Amino acid sequence: MSSNARESSIKAARARREPGSAATAKRNQVVDKAAELFDAAGYHNTGVADIAAAAGISKPTLYHYFAGKDEILFWIHEDFMEKLIARQEKRARISMAPSACIDGAERQPW
């Protein structure tokens, strides 16, 4: 997939992410299951069929939600970064000392 096609796919996926919709809930479920599989077996050892089966959907249905495995990986990273930024913003709001931020980060179950 070319970088332009990938960018278009990701922009379209972002536009489809309506909080609270059934489709968004299913996408989130697929992303969560894929993250578990990637963690257990590795990205390259996990197939789209494995992800679909873990999420309880067919492979064609998975392609309805995502262009491919690389887009799912993108959303895993996107979700992780959103959580990381939210934690940092919370620390900044409560004026947490930098050393406490490091101590807290060491205990996070990323």
N, C-alpha and C positions, 0 to 999 in steps of 0.2 A: 504494500500500500504506500503510495507516495505521501510525502509530508503534507501536501496541500489537501489530499483526500482525507488524511488522518485529522488534520485541523478542522476540516468541514464536519467530519463525523463527530468530533468532540464538541464542537459548537452546537451541533444539532442535539446531542445528548444532554448538554447543559440546559438547553431550552426546554427539553422534555421533562426535566426533573422538577415536577410540581410537588412541593411538600404535601404529604397527606394523601396523595393519589395511590391507587392500587398498583399502578405501573411503577411508581417510585419505590414502593415497598418491595416489589418483586426485584427491581434492579438492586436495591440495597441488600436483599437476601442473596442474590447471585454474587455480589461483590464480597460479602462476608464469607460465603462458602468458598469462593475462589481464594481468598486470603488464607483461609485454613488449609486448603489443599496446597497452595504455593509454599506455605510454611512447613508443611509435613513432607512434601515430595520434591519441592523446587518448581520454579516456573517452567523450565524446559521439560520436566518429567510429568507435567500435568496437562492433559488435553482438554479441549473444549467439551468433549463428550463427558469427561470426568466432572467438570464443573456443572454441566447441565444436570447430570445424574444426582450430584450432591444437592443441587437446588430444587430437585424434584420437577424438572421441566425437560422437554425434549431439546435436542440440539438446534433444530430450526427455530424453536421459540426463543432460545438464548440469542440467536442472531437477530431476532426481532428487537431485542433490547440493546444489543451491543454489536459493533462491527466485527469484533474479534477479541482474541485473548489479550492483545496489547491494549485495547481500550479498557478492558476490565482492570488490567494492571494500572493504567492511568488513574482510574477511579479509586483504587486502593490507595495510591499515593495521594490523590486529592483529599480523600477522607482523613488520612493520617495527618496531612499538613493542616487541614482545618482544625483538627483536635489540638495539634501542637500550638497553632497560633492562638486558639481560644484559651489554652492554659497559660500561655505567656501574657496575654492581655489581662487575664484574671490576676496573675502575679503582679503585673504593673499597677492594676487598680488598688491592690492592697499594700503596695509599696514593699513587696518582699525583697529582702536583701539578695544580691547576686549569689552569694554562697548558699543561701537557702534554696534558690532555684536549682543549683547544681545538685544539692543533696536530694531534692525532690525528684529531679530527672533520673537520678540513679535508681530510684525505687519504682519508677513507672514500668508496668508490664507491657512494653511496646509490642 
